Amino acid sequence: TQLLEQSPQFLSIQEGENLTVYCNSSSVFSSLQWYRQEPGEGPVLLVTVVTGGEVKKLKRLTFQFGDARKDSSLHITAAQTGDTGLYLCAGRRAGGTSYGKLTFGQGTILTVHP
Amino acid sequence: DAGITQSPRHKVTETGTPVTLRCHQTENHRYMYWYRQDPGHGLRLIHYSYGVKDTDKGEVSDGYSVSRSKTEDFLLTLESATSSQTSVYFCAISEVGYTEAFFGQGTRLTVV
């Protein structure tokens, strides 16, 4: 069982549709990050959220951190074919001795069809 | 691009042989991580380091050991490789706090 549960694992949509990806946990995180990964490459950071209830926007992407800092969501408006890729959430636990430990969810493979 | 290099990039090895993967950084970041990536599992943390000679286990540490004798190098060793360790391995670095993790290009390891 992974600490961060991401859903859905696969998402196949048409260009122009909206979508939401969820990242849930029973643990509290000091910060939550979203990464995007292209085939053959390492993940690249999209955003970091730190405060409970925080909302950040990156063009058509909206990221939210849950009030209790246990969950997060990524919403894409009017998806484009260029959004196709693997999306990963990652978190650093709050408190304890493993402060720098960064754990990832299972990832969501998004395919946007023209 | 962050200065992080993994070597080798590809390796095929036989079951039961020892294997060492190397991660080298030029950023002087405090934290270094080793992950493995398999279909349906995202990135799973194997071990991480928070300073020279300071390491801790991740979620899937069995069968792996690590060493960090210098800030810039983090080695991952499979003492006796098994087929279940066939995977893509990523090294990452980050500074303290909520900062971004930068990833290497990955090492594709096949154990036959």
Chai-1 contact restraints between the chains, C-beta under 6 A:
chainA,res_idxA,chainB,res_idxB,connection_type,confidence,min_distance_angstrom,max_distance_angstrom,comment,restraint_id
A,S31,B,Y98,contact,1.0,0.0,6.0,A-B,restraint_1
A,G42,B,F90,contact,1.0,0.0,6.0,A-B,restraint_2
A,G42,B,F103,contact,1.0,0.0,6.0,A-B,restraint_3
A,G42,B,G104,contact,1.0,0.0,6.0,A-B,restraint_4
A,P43,B,F103,contact,1.0,0.0,6.0,A-B,restraint_5
A,L45,B,E100,contact,1.0,0.0,6.0,A-B,restraint_6
A,T48,B,Y98,contact,1.0,0.0,6.0,A-B,restraint_7
A,V50,B,Y98,contact,1.0,0.0,6.0,A-B,restraint_8
A,L88,B,G42,contact,1.0,0.0,6.0,A-B,restraint_9
A,G100,B,Y31,contact,1.0,0.0,6.0,A-B,restraint_10
A,G100,B,Y50,contact,1.0,0.0,6.0,A-B,restraint_11
A,L102,B,A101,contact,1.0,0.0,6.0,A-B,restraint_12
A,T103,B,L45,contact,1.0,0.0,6.0,A-B,restraint_13
A,F104,B,G42,contact,1.0,0.0,6.0,A-B,restraint_14
A,F104,B,L43,contact,1.0,0.0,6.0,A-B,restraint_15
A,G105,B,G42,contact,1.0,0.0,6.0,A-B,restraint_16
A,Q106,B,H41,contact,1.0,0.0,6.0,A-B,restraint_17
A,Q106,B,G42,contact,1.0,0.0,6.0,A-B,restraint_18
A,G107,B,G42,contact,1.0,0.0,6.0,A-B,restraint_19
